[in-house]
């Protein structure tokens, strides 16, 4: 990606992604060689959570089905330039699963922390990574992108918007982007972080340690800890928040229980 485009914050959905070659676990890969095919992109945060590992494993198990519908599975990692970002771990994980992996290196860390010196670095970092992902997906004619947000992400985003933006909102399980024609799906929306960690431990999986400089110091971390504190006095806090999301006509969410009772 051209540095000046990223530096000037001109990275937009629909822009043509740059072609590149990379050494993957199955040999050298060129992004342009996938043109005209369905491609599944993995997008993960800079701190790489347990969800990222389970996503790759889950999709890899469905590889036979994907081939039947002319869909190829590849894993693309956006390396934001954080110190100790372990690309070799990601390569080995994909190699063990037989999933082609190649890495996209963008100096997002320098842009966010040095050049722009953002007061809210998480927002710009996420926007840059999202722009890269959507642009590449658009160019490769992808109709859907699967993201790894879990149940805890939904609840935390709801409280963050309520407390810090005065907005009653959170992201939807399914979102259609008009400008790009791409649909975002979040298949792990009802899986909690605790359940994911339990799966990792039960199946002896390894995860990449968090390397984001903001880890433990972000607004999301503050809200996460707030929910934990509230849950000590009321163990139903998470269920109550989810109930509020479904009952308040938030875009993409429906109170299915209420609809069944009324019918």
LOVO-286811 format. One record per residue: x, y, z of N, C-alpha, C in turn. Coordinates in steps of 0.02 Angstrom, whole numbers. Example, Ala and Ser with C-alpha at 12.3 -4.5 7.8 and 13.67 -1.06 7.14 Angstrom:
2
<<660, -284, 390>, <615, -225, 390>, <660, -165, 390>>
<<642, -112, 354>, <684, -53, 357>, <645, 2, 394>>
***
This chain:
263
<<43, -60, 0>, <0, 0, 0>, <44, 62, 0>>
<<29, 109, -44>, <68, 170, -48>, <67, 207, 18>>
<<127, 224, 43>, <133, 255, 109>, <97, 322, 112>>
<<102, 362, 58>, <72, 428, 59>, <-4, 424, 65>>
<<-34, 374, 34>, <-107, 365, 39>, <-127, 352, 110>>
<<-89, 308, 143>, <-105, 291, 213>, <-91, 350, 258>>
<<-36, 386, 245>, <-16, 442, 287>, <-67, 498, 285>>
<<-96, 510, 226>, <-145, 563, 217>, <-216, 541, 233>>
<<-221, 480, 258>, <-287, 452, 278>, <-335, 450, 218>>
<<-308, 435, 159>, <-349, 433, 98>, <-365, 361, 77>>
<<-351, 313, 120>, <-366, 244, 104>, <-441, 234, 107>>
<<-472, 215, 52>, <-544, 210, 49>, <-566, 143, 20>>
<<-626, 122, 39>, <-656, 62, 12>, <-667, 71, -63>>
<<-649, 21, -102>, <-659, 25, -174>, <-596, 42, -211>>
<<-544, 66, -176>, <-481, 80, -209>, <-447, 14, -229>>
<<-412, 16, -285>, <-379, -45, -308>, <-322, -63, -262>>
<<-321, -125, -241>, <-268, -148, -196>, <-204, -162, -236>>
<<-146, -152, -207>, <-83, -165, -242>, <-71, -239, -248>>
<<-47, -260, -305>, <-29, -330, -313>, <37, -342, -278>>
<<47, -402, -253>, <110, -417, -219>, <122, -493, -220>>
<<183, -512, -212>, <202, -582, -206>, <226, -594, -135>>
<<215, -654, -110>, <238, -671, -43>, <253, -746, -40>>
<<298, -763, 5>, <314, -834, 15>, <266, -861, 67>>
<<225, -910, 47>, <176, -939, 92>, <197, -1009, 111>>
<<155, -1042, 150>, <171, -1110, 172>, <165, -1160, 115>>
<<135, -1138, 58>, <129, -1182, 0>, <170, -1157, -59>>
<<217, -1112, -46>, <259, -1084, -99>, <243, -1011, -111>>
<<270, -984, -166>, <259, -913, -181>, <188, -901, -206>>
<<156, -848, -181>, <87, -832, -199>, <84, -761, -224>>
<<45, -750, -275>, <32, -683, -301>, <-42, -668, -290>>
<<-58, -610, -262>, <-128, -593, -248>, <-169, -592, -312>>
<<-140, -568, -366>, <-178, -562, -429>, <-197, -631, -458>>
<<-162, -684, -437>, <-178, -750, -463>, <-245, -776, -439>>
<<-273, -743, -387>, <-338, -764, -361>, <-396, -725, -392>>
<<-380, -681, -438>, <-433, -640, -469>, <-484, -685, -504>>
<<-548, -671, -492>, <-601, -710, -523>, <-624, -769, -482>>
<<-591, -780, -424>, <-610, -835, -380>, <-637, -807, -315>>
<<-677, -849, -282>, <-699, -831, -215>, <-641, -840, -167>>
<<-628, -789, -127>, <-572, -792, -79>, <-597, -773, -10>>
<<-579, -814, 39>, <-597, -800, 108>, <-537, -767, 142>>
<<-546, -706, 168>, <-492, -670, 201>, <-500, -675, 276>>
<<-444, -688, 310>, <-443, -685, 383>, <-415, -617, 403>>
<<-452, -581, 444>, <-427, -517, 470>, <-425, -522, 545>>
<<-367, -508, 574>, <-362, -513, 647>, <-330, -450, 675>>
<<-344, -434, 738>, <-315, -374, 768>, <-241, -382, 780>>
<<-208, -325, 792>, <-136, -326, 801>, <-114, -367, 861>>
<<-160, -375, 911>, <-139, -413, 970>, <-157, -486, 965>>
<<-191, -507, 910>, <-205, -577, 894>, <-235, -614, 953>>
<<-301, -623, 954>, <-336, -655, 1009>, <-347, -729, 995>>
<<-370, -767, 1046>, <-384, -838, 1036>, <-435, -851, 981>>
<<-480, -803, 970>, <-531, -812, 918>, <-499, -821, 850>>
<<-443, -785, 838>, <-410, -789, 773>, <-387, -860, 758>>
<<-360, -894, 807>, <-337, -962, 798>, <-395, -1009, 784>>
<<-450, -1002, 822>, <-507, -1046, 812>, <-541, -1034, 745>>
<<-539, -973, 721>, <-567, -958, 655>, <-530, -997, 601>>
<<-463, -993, 603>, <-423, -1027, 553>, <-436, -1102, 555>>
<<-438, -1131, 615>, <-450, -1202, 623>, <-518, -1222, 596>>
<<-570, -1182, 613>, <-638, -1197, 591>, <-645, -1195, 516>>
<<-617, -1143, 485>, <-622, -1138, 413>, <-581, -1193, 378>>
<<-525, -1211, 407>, <-483, -1263, 377>, <-520, -1330, 375>>
<<-560, -1344, 427>, <-598, -1406, 429>, <-651, -1409, 374>>
<<-672, -1350, 351>, <-724, -1347, 299>, <-693, -1341, 230>>
<<-629, -1354, 223>, <-594, -1344, 160>, <-624, -1385, 104>>
<<-643, -1447, 119>, <-673, -1491, 68>, <-736, -1461, 39>>
<<-778, -1434, 84>, <-840, -1402, 61>, <-826, -1341, 19>>
<<-777, -1301, 38>, <-760, -1241, 0>, <-739, -1259, -71>>
<<-701, -1312, -78>, <-677, -1332, -144>, <-735, -1353, -188>>
<<-787, -1383, -159>, <-845, -1404, -198>, <-882, -1344, -228>>
<<-880, -1287, -194>, <-915, -1228, -219>, <-866, -1178, -249>>
<<-807, -1203, -271>, <-757, -1162, -304>, <-734, -1102, -262>>
<<-723, -1116, -198>, <-699, -1065, -152>, <-632, -1086, -123>>
<<-583, -1042, -127>, <-517, -1058, -100>, <-506, -1021, -35>>
<<-476, -1055, 12>, <-462, -1027, 78>, <-389, -1009, 84>>
<<-375, -945, 98>, <-307, -923, 111>, <-308, -880, 174>>
<<-252, -876, 208>, <-247, -834, 268>, <-200, -776, 254>>
<<-225, -715, 263>, <-185, -656, 253>, <-178, -619, 320>>
<<-117, -606, 340>, <-105, -571, 403>, <-79, -501, 389>>
<<-113, -450, 417>, <-89, -382, 412>, <-42, -369, 470>>
<<22, -366, 456>, <72, -353, 508>, <78, -278, 517>>
<<55, -251, 575>, <55, -178, 585>, <122, -149, 606>>
<<172, -191, 612>, <239, -166, 630>, <251, -162, 704>>
<<209, -196, 744>, <220, -196, 816>, <279, -242, 834>>
<<316, -222, 884>, <373, -262, 906>, <348, -330, 932>>
<<386, -382, 917>, <372, -451, 938>, <312, -482, 902>>
<<289, -451, 847>, <235, -482, 807>, <263, -545, 776>>
<<236, -603, 796>, <265, -668, 778>, <234, -697, 715>>
<<259, -678, 659>, <233, -704, 595>, <247, -778, 587>>
<<303, -801, 614>, <321, -871, 607>, <269, -916, 640>>
<<242, -893, 696>, <190, -932, 730>, <128, -939, 685>>
<<109, -885, 653>, <51, -887, 609>, <64, -933, 549>>
<<124, -929, 522>, <141, -972, 465>, <138, -1045, 484>>
<<163, -1062, 543>, <163, -1132, 565>, <92, -1156, 578>>
<<50, -1113, 608>, <-19, -1132, 620>, <-55, -1149, 555>>
<<-46, -1108, 505>, <-78, -1119, 440>, <-47, -1179, 404>>
<<18, -1187, 411>, <52, -1243, 379>, <26, -1309, 406>>
<<17, -1312, 472>, <-9, -1373, 504>, <-80, -1389, 480>>
<<-117, -1337, 461>, <-186, -1347, 439>, <-192, -1353, 363>>
<<-137, -1343, 329>, <-138, -1346, 256>, <-170, -1285, 224>>
<<-168, -1229, 258>, <-197, -1167, 232>, <-142, -1120, 209>>
<<-143, -1098, 146>, <-92, -1051, 122>, <-92, -987, 162>>
<<-34, -965, 182>, <-29, -904, 223>, <22, -857, 193>>
<<4, -793, 187>, <53, -744, 171>, <38, -679, 207>>
<<90, -640, 214>, <89, -583, 260>, <90, -516, 224>>
<<49, -470, 249>, <49, -401, 224>, <82, -356, 276>>
<<138, -325, 258>, <173, -282, 305>, <159, -209, 290>>
<<129, -174, 338>, <116, -103, 333>, <139, -70, 398>>
<<174, -16, 393>, <202, 17, 452>, <149, 59, 487>>
<<94, 25, 507>, <39, 60, 541>, <62, 87, 608>>
<<106, 51, 641>, <131, 72, 706>, <165, 141, 702>>
<<206, 151, 650>, <240, 215, 642>, <191, 271, 626>>
<<143, 255, 582>, <93, 306, 563>, <53, 329, 623>>
<<30, 280, 663>, <-15, 296, 719>, <22, 328, 777>>
<<78, 299, 797>, <111, 321, 859>, <164, 375, 848>>
<<196, 377, 790>, <250, 425, 779>, <228, 484, 735>>
<<203, 468, 675>, <186, 521, 628>, <124, 560, 649>>
<<71, 523, 665>, <8, 556, 682>, <1, 571, 757>>
<<36, 532, 797>, <32, 539, 870>, <-40, 544, 894>>
<<-80, 496, 873>, <-152, 496, 886>, <-168, 491, 960>>
<<-217, 531, 982>, <-242, 526, 1050>, <-283, 463, 1059>>
<<-314, 441, 1004>, <-353, 379, 1004>, <-324, 332, 952>>
<<-267, 301, 965>, <-232, 261, 915>, <-271, 199, 893>>
<<-313, 172, 937>, <-350, 111, 920>, <-397, 123, 861>>
<<-428, 181, 860>, <-476, 197, 807>, <-442, 201, 739>>
<<-387, 238, 734>, <-351, 245, 670>, <-321, 179, 648>>
<<-292, 142, 695>, <-262, 77, 678>, <-315, 30, 649>>
<<-373, 28, 681>, <-428, -15, 658>, <-452, 7, 589>>
<<-457, 72, 578>, <-481, 98, 514>, <-432, 81, 457>>
<<-367, 87, 471>, <-317, 71, 421>, <-319, -3, 403>>
<<-323, -46, 454>, <-325, -118, 441>, <-390, -137, 404>>
<<-445, -105, 424>, <-509, -119, 392>, <-508, -97, 319>>
<<-477, -39, 306>, <-473, -15, 238>, <-432, -60, 193>>
<<-377, -85, 220>, <-335, -132, 182>, <-373, -195, 166>>
<<-407, -222, 215>, <-445, -284, 206>, <-501, -275, 154>>
<<-541, -222, 162>, <-598, -212, 117>, <-576, -198, 45>>
<<-521, -161, 38>, <-496, -145, -28>, <-473, -207, -65>>
<<-436, -249, -30>, <-412, -311, -60>, <-470, -357, -76>>
<<-518, -363, -31>, <-576, -406, -42>, <-616, -382, -102>>
<<-625, -317, -109>, <-662, -289, -166>, <-627, -305, -231>>
<<-563, -296, -232>, <-526, -308, -294>, <-529, -381, -314>>
<<-530, -426, -265>, <-530, -498, -280>, <-601, -525, -287>>
<<-651, -480, -292>, <-720, -499, -306>, <-750, -542, -250>>
<<-731, -528, -189>, <-761, -563, -132>, <-829, -531, -116>>
<<-878, -572, -99>, <-943, -545, -81>, <-954, -543, -6>>
<<-914, -581, 31>, <-922, -582, 104>, <-853, -584, 138>>
<<-850, -552, 196>, <-791, -555, 239>, <-814, -579, 308>>
<<-782, -631, 333>, <-799, -657, 400>, <-752, -627, 451>>
<<-780, -593, 500>, <-741, -562, 554>, <-749, -602, 618>>
<<-701, -597, 663>, <-700, -640, 722>, <-727, -609, 786>>
<<-769, -558, 781>, <-797, -528, 842>, <-838, -580, 881>>
<<-830, -578, 948>, <-866, -625, 990>, <-918, -588, 1033>>
<<-951, -626, 1077>, <-1004, -598, 1118>, <-979, -541, 1162>>
<<-920, -550, 1192>, <-893, -498, 1235>, <-879, -433, 1196>>
<<-858, -439, 1134>, <-847, -381, 1092>, <-911, -342, 1082>>
<<-967, -378, 1072>, <-1032, -346, 1062>, <-1051, -304, 1123>>
<<-1046, -335, 1182>, <-1066, -301, 1244>, <-1021, -242, 1260>>
<<-956, -251, 1250>, <-909, -197, 1264>, <-919, -138, 1218>>
<<-932, -152, 1153>, <-944, -98, 1106>, <-1008, -60, 1123>>
<<-1059, -96, 1145>, <-1121, -64, 1165>, <-1110, -15, 1222>>
<<-1074, -37, 1274>, <-1061, 6, 1332>, <-1014, 64, 1314>>
<<-965, 51, 1272>, <-920, 105, 1250>, <-958, 160, 1215>>
<<-1003, 141, 1169>, <-1043, 190, 1133>, <-1090, 228, 1179>>
<<-1118, 192, 1228>, <-1165, 223, 1274>, <-1130, 272, 1321>>
<<-1074, 251, 1350>, <-1041, 291, 1401>, <-998, 347, 1372>>
<<-967, 335, 1314>, <-918, 384, 1289>, <-942, 422, 1227>>
<<-996, 398, 1195>, <-1021, 432, 1136>, <-1095, 452, 1142>>
<<-1127, 429, 1196>, <-1198, 445, 1205>, <-1242, 413, 1152>>
<<-1221, 356, 1128>, <-1257, 322, 1074>, <-1277, 251, 1096>>
<<-1339, 232, 1082>, <-1362, 165, 1097>, <-1353, 123, 1034>>
<<-1295, 91, 1028>, <-1279, 55, 967>, <-1223, 6, 979>>
<<-1217, -41, 933>, <-1160, -87, 930>, <-1159, -115, 859>>
<<-1108, -153, 841>, <-1105, -179, 773>, <-1155, -236, 764>>
<<-1174, -249, 702>, <-1225, -299, 687>, <-1193, -367, 670>>
<<-1231, -421, 679>, <-1206, -486, 659>, <-1192, -489, 584>>
<<-1233, -455, 545>, <-1224, -451, 472>, <-1230, -378, 451>>
<<-1181, -354, 412>, <-1182, -285, 388>, <-1166, -283, 314>>
<<-1208, -249, 277>, <-1196, -241, 205>, <-1167, -172, 192>>
<<-1111, -169, 157>, <-1078, -106, 141>, <-1096, -85, 70>>
<<-1137, -33, 65>, <-1163, -12, -1>, <-1107, 7, -50>>
<<-1057, 43, -25>, <-1006, 69, -71>, <-963, 13, -102>>
<<-952, -39, -64>, <-909, -93, -89>, <-948, -153, -114>>
<<-1012, -158, -92>, <-1052, -216, -111>, <-1032, -279, -74>>
<<-996, -272, -18>, <-973, -328, 22>, <-1015, -335, 85>>
<<-1030, -396, 103>, <-1067, -410, 164>, <-1019, -435, 218>>
<<-1020, -402, 277>, <-980, -424, 334>, <-1022, -472, 375>>
<<-995, -530, 391>, <-1029, -577, 435>, <-986, -592, 495>>
<<-1018, -603, 551>, <-982, -616, 614>, <-1008, -682, 643>>
<<-983, -738, 619>, <-1009, -804, 639>, <-998, -823, 712>>
<<-954, -788, 747>, <-939, -806, 817>, <-973, -758, 866>>
<<-1026, -724, 843>, <-1057, -671, 882>, <-1086, -695, 949>>
<<-1104, -759, 954>, <-1133, -784, 1016>, <-1083, -827, 1056>>
<<-1022, -829, 1034>, <-970, -866, 1071>, <-933, -817, 1116>>
<<-931, -832, 1180>, <-898, -788, 1228>, <-823, -799, 1226>>
<<-787, -750, 1252>, <-714, -755, 1256>, <-695, -813, 1302>>
<<-734, -824, 1354>, <-721, -878, 1401>, <-728, -945, 1367>>
<<-779, -953, 1325>, <-788, -1016, 1289>, <-732, -1029, 1240>>
<<-708, -976, 1209>, <-654, -983, 1161>, <-590, -1005, 1196>>
<<-576, -975, 1254>, <-517, -995, 1293>, <-522, -1067, 1317>>
<<-584, -1087, 1335>, <-595, -1156, 1357>, <-580, -1205, 1299>>
<<-600, -1186, 1238>, <-588, -1228, 1180>, <-512, -1234, 1168>>
<<-477, -1177, 1173>, <-405, -1177, 1163>, <-370, -1224, 1212>>
<<-390, -1220, 1275>, <-359, -1260, 1327>, <-376, -1335, 1318>>
<<-438, -1349, 1303>, <-461, -1418, 1296>, <-426, -1453, 1238>>
<<-414, -1416, 1184>, <-385, -1447, 1124>, <-310, -1435, 1118>>
<<-280, -1406, 1171>, <-207, -1398, 1172>, <-181, -1353, 1117>>
<<-219, -1301, 1100>, <-197, -1255, 1048>, <-154, -1199, 1078>>
<<-112, -1171, 1036>, <-70, -1115, 1057>, <-96, -1051, 1025>>
<<-87, -995, 1059>, <-106, -931, 1031>, <-46, -884, 1033>>
<<-48, -833, 990>, <6, -785, 989>, <-4, -734, 1043>>
<<46, -719, 1084>, <40, -670, 1138>, <21, -601, 1110>>
<<-15, -562, 1150>, <-34, -495, 1130>, <28, -450, 1126>>
<<32, -412, 1072>, <91, -369, 1062>, <73, -296, 1051>>
<<9, -279, 1053>, <-12, -210, 1042>, <12, -166, 1100>>
<<45, -109, 1085>, <69, -64, 1138>, <14, -38, 1183>>
<<-49, -37, 1158>, <-105, -11, 1197>, <-139, -65, 1238>>
<<-116, -126, 1234>, <-147, -181, 1270>, <-148, -167, 1345>>
<<-207, -169, 1375>, <-214, -156, 1446>, <-224, -83, 1463>>
<<-221, -38, 1413>, <-227, 33, 1427>, <-280, 67, 1383>>
<<-320, 28, 1349>, <-370, 56, 1303>, <-438, 65, 1338>>
<<-482, 102, 1305>, <-550, 112, 1330>, <-586, 45, 1332>>
<<-575, 3, 1282>, <-607, -62, 1281>, <-586, -104, 1342>>
<<-523, -100, 1360>, <-500, -138, 1419>, <-533, -112, 1482>>
<<-543, -46, 1485>, <-577, -16, 1543>, <-648, -42, 1548>>
<<-684, -43, 1492>, <-753, -67, 1491>, <-756, -141, 1506>>
<<-708, -179, 1481>, <-706, -251, 1495>, <-701, -263, 1570>>
<<-657, -226, 1603>, <-649, -233, 1676>, <-711, -209, 1713>>
<<-744, -158, 1686>, <-806, -133, 1716>, <-860, -187, 1717>>
<<-867, -223, 1662>, <-916, -277, 1658>, <-901, -332, 1708>>
<<-836, -347, 1715>, <-815, -398, 1764>, <-835, -377, 1835>>
<<-823, -314, 1851>, <-839, -287, 1917>, <-914, -289, 1930>>
<<-953, -269, 1880>, <-1026, -269, 1887>, <-1054, -340, 1894>>
<<-1021, -387, 1861>, <-1044, -457, 1862>, <-1033, -490, 1930>>
<<-989, -461, 1971>, <-978, -489, 2037>, <-1042, -482, 2080>>
<<-1074, -424, 2075>, <-1135, -413, 2113>, <-1197, -441, 2077>>
<<-1194, -441, 2012>, <-1251, -465, 1973>, <-1225, -510, 1917>>
<<-1229, -576, 1925>, <-1203, -622, 1874>, <-1242, -622, 1809>>
<<-1298, -585, 1807>, <-1339, -583, 1747>, <-1325, -520, 1705>>
<<-1273, -483, 1721>, <-1259, -420, 1687>, <-1252, -429, 1611>>
<<-1213, -478, 1591>, <-1202, -488, 1519>, <-1267, -506, 1483>>
<<-1306, -549, 1514>, <-1371, -568, 1484>, <-1417, -509, 1480>>
<<-1416, -466, 1531>, <-1459, -406, 1532>, <-1439, -357, 1477>>
<<-1373, -348, 1467>, <-1350, -303, 1415>, <-1371, -329, 1346>>
<<-1362, -394, 1336>, <-1383, -423, 1272>, <-1458, -416, 1261>>
<<-1496, -424, 1315>, <-1569, -416, 1310>, <-1587, -345, 1290>>
<<-1550, -296, 1318>, <-1563, -226, 1301>, <-1548, -212, 1228>>
<<-1495, -243, 1202>, <-1476, -235, 1132>, <-1531, -261, 1087>>
<<-1558, -319, 1103>, <-1610, -350, 1060>, <-1677, -314, 1065>>
<<-1691, -284, 1123>, <-1758, -253, 1132>, <-1760, -180, 1110>>
<<-1704, -151, 1091>, <-1704, -79, 1075>, <-1695, -64, 1001>>
<<-1714, -111, 959>, <-1715, -99, 887>, <-1648, -74, 859>>
<<-1594, -98, 887>, <-1528, -82, 860>, <-1520, -117, 793>>
<<-1493, -82, 746>, <-1487, -106, 678>, <-1455, -176, 675>>
<<-1492, -223, 645>, <-1466, -290, 635>, <-1484, -339, 690>>
<<-1512, -314, 745>, <-1530, -357, 802>, <-1605, -361, 811>>
<<-1629, -420, 827>, <-1700, -430, 837>, <-1711, -470, 901>>
<<-1764, -454, 937>, <-1782, -492, 996>, <-1825, -552, 974>>
<<-1792, -607, 957>, <-1827, -666, 931>, <-1873, -696, 983>>
<<-1854, -692, 1047>, <-1896, -721, 1100>, <-1963, -685, 1103>>
<<-1962, -619, 1100>, <-2023, -579, 1103>, <-2067, -593, 1043>>
<<-2036, -602, 983>, <-2074, -614, 924>, <-2110, -681, 927>>
<<-2077, -732, 954>, <-2108, -797, 960>, <-2167, -796, 1009>>
<<-2160, -759, 1064>, <-2213, -756, 1114>, <-2274, -720, 1086>>
<<-2263, -667, 1047>, <-2319, -628, 1021>, <-2356, -665, 966>>
<<-2322, -713, 933>, <-2355, -750, 880>, <-2392, -811, 908>>
***
